[in-house]
Amino acid sequence: MFHADDKVLIKSCEDDPRATGLTGVIVDEVPPGPLTGGRWTVHRVSWMIGPLLCHDHELQLLTKSA
C-alpha cells in the first residue's frame, strides 16, 4: 500500500502510457476508493503530464514518505 508523498516508479499506466518509466509522487492521503476506480493519484510526473490515476500493479515504490 502507498501513502501520501511516497515516490513511485510508473511501470505502466492505463491513464497515460507516456508516463511509463517516469517517476512521480502519490497524492492520496487514504487508499483509493470507488470514485477513482481503486487507482492512486500520482503527481509531479512531468511538466507535460498532469496528475495520473494508476492501479497498484502499475506502480513500484521507490522512496517511502517520512
Secondary structure as GFF3:
##gff-version 3
##sequence-region A 1 66
A	DSSP	beta_strand	7	10	.	.	.	ID=ss1
A	DSSP	three_ten_helix	17	19	.	.	.	ID=ss2
A	DSSP	beta_strand	23	26	.	.	.	ID=ss3
A	DSSP	three_ten_helix	34	36	.	.	.	ID=ss4
A	DSSP	beta_strand	40	43	.	.	.	ID=ss5
A	DSSP	beta_strand	52	54	.	.	.	ID=ss6
A	DSSP	three_ten_helix	56	58	.	.	.	ID=ss7
A	DSSP	beta_strand	59	63	.	.	.	ID=ss8
###
